[in-house]
Amino acid sequence: MTNPSSYNMKTESTRPQSAVKSLSRLYKVLAVTVVVLAALTAAAFFMLQKQIKEAPAFAVLNLNKVVQVNETILASKGLKPEELAVEAKIFAHRMKTEIENLQKECNCTLLVSSAVISPTKLPDYTESLLQKLGFTPDKIAKSEILVAERMKALQSDFSKAFK
């Protein structure tokens, strides 16, 4: 038979060692977890900083110019009032869609330029929007010439009517 007091001594002496080993493993696991989390946090921080630097938070659009260009092009076509109404509706839908696409591309908030008061110059996406809508500089220039010619003809007709 074993001596009860010697049995207790063996059990008591091995318990602290296994508890110490368990705590040691726990500390190692915790240390590795903390290091991994710190590395992931640092990587996420640097990626966010890069994204913030690359994409402007705000940009502007000169919607007055876009609408004026559309009006000039429509005026150059010589459409009837009913046709103009249909074209205006189609244009409004296209413009809305292209503005949403442009906003996704630039990853920024687009503001109407006439409503912005800022000491810093914000990126201007007006020309990009015009291009997306198919309003190339050549097409705009041709439309302006046609409208000017029509205006001259109307003025001439008006002058003749009142002579």
C-alpha positions as CSV (number, residue, x, y, z in Angstrom):
1,M,0.0,0.0,0.0
2,T,1.2,3.5,-0.7
3,N,1.7,6.1,1.9
4,P,-1.1,8.7,1.5
5,S,1.2,11.5,2.4
6,S,3.7,10.7,-0.3
7,Y,0.9,10.3,-2.9
8,N,-0.4,13.7,-2.1
9,M,3.1,15.2,-2.4
10,K,3.6,13.7,-5.9
11,T,0.2,15.0,-7.1
12,E,0.7,18.4,-5.6
13,S,4.2,18.8,-7.1
14,T,3.0,17.9,-10.7
15,R,-0.1,20.1,-10.7
16,P,1.7,23.4,-10.5
17,Q,4.1,22.3,-13.3
18,S,1.2,21.4,-15.7
19,A,-0.6,24.6,-14.7
20,V,2.5,26.6,-15.5
21,K,2.9,24.9,-18.8
22,S,-0.7,25.6,-19.7
23,L,-0.3,29.2,-18.8
24,S,2.9,29.4,-20.7
25,R,1.1,28.0,-23.8
26,L,-1.8,30.4,-23.3
27,Y,0.6,33.4,-23.1
28,K,2.3,32.3,-26.3
29,V,-1.0,31.9,-28.1
30,L,-2.1,35.3,-26.9
31,A,1.2,36.9,-27.9
32,V,0.9,35.5,-31.4
33,T,-2.7,36.6,-31.7
34,V,-1.8,40.1,-30.6
35,V,1.1,40.3,-33.1
36,V,-1.1,39.0,-36.0
37,L,-3.9,41.5,-35.1
38,A,-1.4,44.3,-34.9
39,A,0.0,43.4,-38.3
40,L,-3.5,43.2,-39.8
41,T,-4.5,46.5,-38.3
42,A,-1.3,48.2,-39.7
43,A,-2.0,46.8,-43.1
44,A,-5.6,47.9,-43.1
45,F,-4.5,51.4,-41.9
46,F,-2.0,51.8,-44.7
47,M,-4.5,50.6,-47.3
48,L,-7.0,53.1,-46.1
49,Q,-4.5,55.9,-46.1
50,K,-3.5,55.0,-49.7
51,Q,-7.2,55.0,-50.8
52,I,-7.8,58.3,-49.1
53,K,-4.8,59.9,-50.8
54,E,-5.7,58.4,-54.2
55,A,-9.3,59.3,-54.3
56,P,-10.6,62.8,-53.6
57,A,-13.3,63.1,-51.1
58,F,-15.2,65.7,-53.1
59,A,-15.3,66.7,-56.8
60,V,-17.4,69.1,-58.7
61,L,-19.6,69.1,-61.8
62,N,-20.8,72.2,-63.7
63,L,-24.3,71.0,-64.4
64,N,-25.3,74.4,-65.9
65,K,-22.7,73.8,-68.7
66,V,-23.8,70.3,-69.3
67,V,-27.5,71.4,-69.6
68,Q,-26.5,74.3,-71.9
69,V,-24.6,72.0,-74.2
70,N,-27.5,69.7,-74.4
71,E,-29.8,72.6,-75.2
72,T,-27.5,73.8,-77.9
73,I,-27.4,70.4,-79.5
74,L,-31.1,70.0,-79.3
75,A,-31.6,73.5,-80.8
76,S,-29.3,72.6,-83.7
77,K,-31.6,69.7,-84.6
78,G,-34.6,71.9,-85.1
79,L,-37.0,69.6,-83.2
80,K,-40.7,70.2,-82.6
81,P,-41.9,70.9,-79.0
82,E,-43.2,67.3,-78.5
83,E,-39.9,65.9,-79.7
84,L,-37.9,68.2,-77.5
85,A,-39.9,67.0,-74.5
86,V,-39.1,63.4,-75.3
87,E,-35.4,64.2,-75.9
88,A,-35.2,66.2,-72.6
89,K,-36.7,63.2,-70.7
90,I,-34.2,60.8,-72.3
91,F,-31.3,63.2,-71.5
92,A,-32.3,63.6,-67.9
93,H,-32.3,59.8,-67.4
94,R,-28.9,59.4,-69.2
95,M,-27.4,62.3,-67.2
96,K,-28.5,60.8,-63.9
97,T,-27.1,57.4,-64.9
98,E,-23.8,58.8,-66.0
99,I,-23.4,60.9,-62.9
100,E,-23.9,57.8,-60.8
101,N,-21.3,55.9,-62.8
102,L,-18.9,58.8,-62.6
103,Q,-19.3,59.0,-58.9
104,K,-18.5,55.2,-58.6
105,E,-15.4,55.7,-60.8
106,C,-14.0,58.6,-58.9
107,N,-15.0,57.1,-55.5
108,C,-16.0,60.6,-54.4
109,T,-18.9,62.8,-53.6
110,L,-19.9,65.0,-56.6
111,L,-21.1,68.5,-55.9
112,V,-22.7,71.1,-58.1
113,S,-19.8,73.5,-58.8
114,S,-22.0,76.6,-58.4
115,A,-22.9,75.6,-54.9
116,V,-19.3,75.1,-53.7
117,I,-17.4,77.7,-51.8
118,S,-14.0,76.3,-51.0
119,P,-10.5,77.7,-50.6
120,T,-9.0,74.7,-52.3
121,K,-9.6,73.7,-56.0
122,L,-11.6,70.5,-56.2
123,P,-11.3,68.1,-59.1
124,D,-13.7,69.0,-61.9
125,Y,-15.4,66.1,-63.7
126,T,-17.6,68.2,-66.1
127,E,-15.6,67.3,-69.2
128,S,-15.7,63.6,-68.2
129,L,-19.5,63.8,-67.9
130,L,-19.8,65.6,-71.3
131,Q,-17.6,62.9,-72.9
132,K,-19.8,60.1,-71.3
133,L,-22.9,61.7,-72.7
134,G,-21.4,61.8,-76.2
135,F,-20.8,65.6,-76.3
136,T,-17.4,65.8,-77.9
137,P,-15.8,69.2,-78.5
138,D,-16.3,68.8,-82.2
139,K,-20.0,68.0,-81.9
140,I,-20.5,70.9,-79.5
141,A,-18.7,73.3,-81.9
142,K,-20.8,72.2,-84.9
143,S,-24.0,72.6,-82.9
144,E,-23.1,76.1,-81.8
145,I,-22.4,77.1,-85.5
146,L,-25.8,75.7,-86.6
147,V,-27.6,77.5,-83.8
148,A,-25.8,80.8,-84.6
149,E,-26.8,80.4,-88.3
150,R,-30.4,79.8,-87.3
151,M,-30.4,82.8,-85.0
152,K,-29.1,85.0,-87.8
153,A,-31.8,83.7,-90.2
154,L,-34.5,84.3,-87.6
155,Q,-33.2,87.9,-87.0
156,S,-33.2,88.5,-90.7
157,D,-36.8,87.2,-91.0
158,F,-37.8,89.3,-88.0
159,S,-36.2,92.4,-89.4
160,K,-38.0,91.9,-92.8
161,A,-41.3,91.4,-91.1
162,F,-41.2,94.8,-89.4
163,K,-39.9,96.9,-92.3
